[in-house]
Amino acid sequence: MINLIKNGQWHTLEDITNKAKLPKPKTNKILEFLANYNFINLDNEHKKAKVTPSLTEFLKENQTS
């Protein structure tokens, strides 16, 4: 799921659901879990999500590992 949105840009929940090829309720549960642990920012009002800056930095640092 994180690989789908790791570029740090906002992605619509519909787009994430389609790319993940998962049912919408399952996608929402995964995104809520990731948001609860501050891996992503979840904007329920505008129905979009993106990775947090700290996770983006972590992914960049560990990309070569």
PyRosetta script that sets phi, psi and omega in degrees:
from pyrosetta import init, pose_from_sequence

init()
pose = pose_from_sequence("MINLIKNGQWHTLEDITNKAKLPKPKTNKILEFLANYNFINLDNEHKKAKVTPSLTEFLKENQTS")
pose.set_psi(1, -44.8)
pose.set_omega(1, -179.2)
pose.set_phi(2, -63.5)
pose.set_psi(2, -35.7)
pose.set_omega(2, 177.8)
pose.set_phi(3, -59.2)
pose.set_psi(3, -28.1)
pose.set_omega(3, -178.9)
pose.set_phi(4, -72.7)
pose.set_psi(4, -25.4)
pose.set_omega(4, -175.0)
pose.set_phi(5, -125.9)
pose.set_psi(5, 15.9)
pose.set_omega(5, -171.9)
pose.set_phi(6, -70.8)
pose.set_psi(6, -5.8)
pose.set_omega(6, -178.7)
pose.set_phi(7, -74.7)
pose.set_psi(7, -4.3)
pose.set_omega(7, 177.2)
pose.set_phi(8, 84.6)
pose.set_psi(8, -1.6)
pose.set_omega(8, 178.2)
pose.set_phi(9, -90.3)
pose.set_psi(9, 160.5)
pose.set_omega(9, 175.2)
pose.set_phi(10, -72.7)
pose.set_psi(10, 139.2)
pose.set_omega(10, 176.8)
pose.set_phi(11, -128.9)
pose.set_psi(11, 137.5)
pose.set_omega(11, 179.2)
pose.set_phi(12, -70.6)
pose.set_psi(12, 150.2)
pose.set_omega(12, 178.6)
pose.set_phi(13, -62.9)
pose.set_psi(13, -33.6)
pose.set_omega(13, 178.0)
pose.set_phi(14, -64.2)
pose.set_psi(14, -43.3)
pose.set_omega(14, 178.8)
pose.set_phi(15, -64.3)
pose.set_psi(15, -42.9)
pose.set_omega(15, 179.2)
pose.set_phi(16, -62.8)
pose.set_psi(16, -44.2)
pose.set_omega(16, 179.3)
pose.set_phi(17, -59.9)
pose.set_psi(17, -44.8)
pose.set_omega(17, -179.4)
pose.set_phi(18, -65.6)
pose.set_psi(18, -43.8)
pose.set_omega(18, -179.0)
pose.set_phi(19, -69.1)
pose.set_psi(19, -35.1)
pose.set_omega(19, -179.7)
pose.set_phi(20, -75.1)
pose.set_psi(20, -19.5)
pose.set_omega(20, -178.1)
pose.set_phi(21, 55.5)
pose.set_psi(21, 43.4)
pose.set_omega(21, 177.4)
pose.set_phi(22, -122.1)
pose.set_psi(22, 157.8)
pose.set_omega(22, 174.4)
pose.set_phi(23, -62.4)
pose.set_psi(23, 147.9)
pose.set_omega(23, -177.6)
pose.set_phi(24, -55.3)
pose.set_psi(24, -44.5)
pose.set_omega(24, 179.5)
pose.set_phi(25, -61.0)
pose.set_psi(25, -38.3)
pose.set_omega(25, 179.8)
pose.set_phi(26, -68.9)
pose.set_psi(26, -43.2)
pose.set_omega(26, 177.4)
pose.set_phi(27, -59.2)
pose.set_psi(27, -44.8)
pose.set_omega(27, 179.9)
pose.set_phi(28, -61.9)
pose.set_psi(28, -41.1)
pose.set_omega(28, 178.4)
pose.set_phi(29, -62.6)
pose.set_psi(29, -43.7)
pose.set_omega(29, 179.4)
pose.set_phi(30, -63.4)
pose.set_psi(30, -45.3)
pose.set_omega(30, -179.9)
pose.set_phi(31, -64.2)
pose.set_psi(31, -39.5)
pose.set_omega(31, 177.6)
pose.set_phi(32, -63.5)
pose.set_psi(32, -41.1)
pose.set_omega(32, 176.7)
pose.set_phi(33, -60.1)
pose.set_psi(33, -49.2)
pose.set_omega(33, -179.7)
pose.set_phi(34, -61.5)
pose.set_psi(34, -37.1)
pose.set_omega(34, 178.5)
pose.set_phi(35, -69.8)
pose.set_psi(35, -39.6)
pose.set_omega(35, 179.6)
pose.set_phi(36, -60.7)
pose.set_psi(36, -31.0)
pose.set_omega(36, -179.9)
pose.set_phi(37, -101.7)
pose.set_psi(37, 16.7)
pose.set_omega(37, 174.7)
pose.set_phi(38, 59.5)
pose.set_psi(38, 31.9)
pose.set_omega(38, 172.6)
pose.set_phi(39, -85.3)
pose.set_psi(39, -28.8)
pose.set_omega(39, 179.7)
pose.set_phi(40, -136.2)
pose.set_psi(40, 159.7)
pose.set_omega(40, 168.8)
pose.set_phi(41, -99.0)
pose.set_psi(41, 127.4)
pose.set_omega(41, -178.0)
pose.set_phi(42, -117.0)
pose.set_psi(42, 119.2)
pose.set_omega(42, 179.2)
pose.set_phi(43, -106.0)
pose.set_psi(43, 93.0)
pose.set_omega(43, -177.9)
pose.set_phi(44, -68.5)
pose.set_psi(44, -30.3)
pose.set_omega(44, -179.5)
pose.set_phi(45, -63.6)
pose.set_psi(45, -44.6)
pose.set_omega(45, -178.8)
pose.set_phi(46, -99.6)
pose.set_psi(46, 2.3)
pose.set_omega(46, 176.2)
pose.set_phi(47, 55.5)
pose.set_psi(47, 59.5)
pose.set_omega(47, 178.4)
pose.set_phi(48, -150.5)
pose.set_psi(48, 163.3)
pose.set_omega(48, -177.8)
pose.set_phi(49, -147.7)
pose.set_psi(49, 154.9)
pose.set_omega(49, 173.3)
pose.set_phi(50, -154.2)
pose.set_psi(50, 157.3)
pose.set_omega(50, 178.4)
pose.set_phi(51, -71.1)
pose.set_psi(51, 153.4)
pose.set_omega(51, 178.7)
pose.set_phi(52, -75.4)
pose.set_psi(52, 155.8)
pose.set_omega(52, 177.4)
pose.set_phi(53, -57.8)
pose.set_psi(53, -37.0)
pose.set_omega(53, -179.7)
pose.set_phi(54, -66.0)
pose.set_psi(54, -37.5)
pose.set_omega(54, 177.6)
pose.set_phi(55, -70.7)
pose.set_psi(55, -37.9)
pose.set_omega(55, 177.0)
pose.set_phi(56, -58.3)
pose.set_psi(56, -45.6)
pose.set_omega(56, 179.2)
pose.set_phi(57, -63.5)
pose.set_psi(57, -43.9)
pose.set_omega(57, 178.4)
pose.set_phi(58, -59.2)
pose.set_psi(58, -44.8)
pose.set_omega(58, -179.6)
pose.set_phi(59, -63.7)
pose.set_psi(59, -39.4)
pose.set_omega(59, 178.8)
pose.set_phi(60, -65.2)
pose.set_psi(60, -44.2)
pose.set_omega(60, -178.5)
pose.set_phi(61, -64.5)
pose.set_psi(61, -32.5)
pose.set_omega(61, -175.3)
pose.set_phi(62, -101.9)
pose.set_psi(62, 7.1)
pose.set_omega(62, -178.8)
pose.set_phi(63, -66.9)
pose.set_psi(63, -34.4)
pose.set_omega(63, -177.6)
pose.set_phi(64, -86.1)
pose.set_psi(64, -10.1)
pose.set_omega(64, -178.7)
pose.set_phi(65, -75.9)
pose.dump_pdb("model.pdb")
